[in-house]
Amino acid sequence: MEIKEALLHFCQEYVRQKKEVLKKRGASLQESLNSETKSSAGDKHETGRAMVQLEQEKLGQQLQEIEKMAQVLKLVNLGTSTQKIGLGNLVRTSTAHYFISISVGAFKEENGKPIFCISPSTPIAKLLLGKEVGDSFIFNGKNHKILELT
């Protein structure tokens, strides 16, 4: 499997697992809400229901974020060859390697070097986007040179 395909799969798997966890949590919250019985302490019951509903709202927001990530991944085209850095590019710099897709952390390459999967909206990606091989940029006070773009 080509490295970019492995990176895209890594990102897709992250999204799939997150969705699964959130759906299970949602089912658990719904079960809590359904099993919440009216006790003699009415205020306690209402507080419990309100807490569960707040958790459901948070869960809904997290699911929306995961869906946005899934939509970004659908836009990643690994077959396009470009001169300028954009979505779906693997960028090797003098200090680190980046895959422009979604922010899911580090993917360990076979040689042990991490490739950071980053969103186009991250500070480092904003500096990278539109640049070409040979360009330099400063991030966190350090000079970085773009060595390779695939």
ABEGO torsion letter per residue (X at the ends): XBAAAAAAAAAAAAAAAAAAAAAAAAAAAAAAAAABBBBABAAAAAAAAAAAAAAAAAAAAAAAAAAAAAAAAAABBAABBBABBBBGBBBBBAABBBBBBBBAEBBBBAAGBBBBBBBAABAAAAAABGBBBGBBBBBGGBBBBBABBX
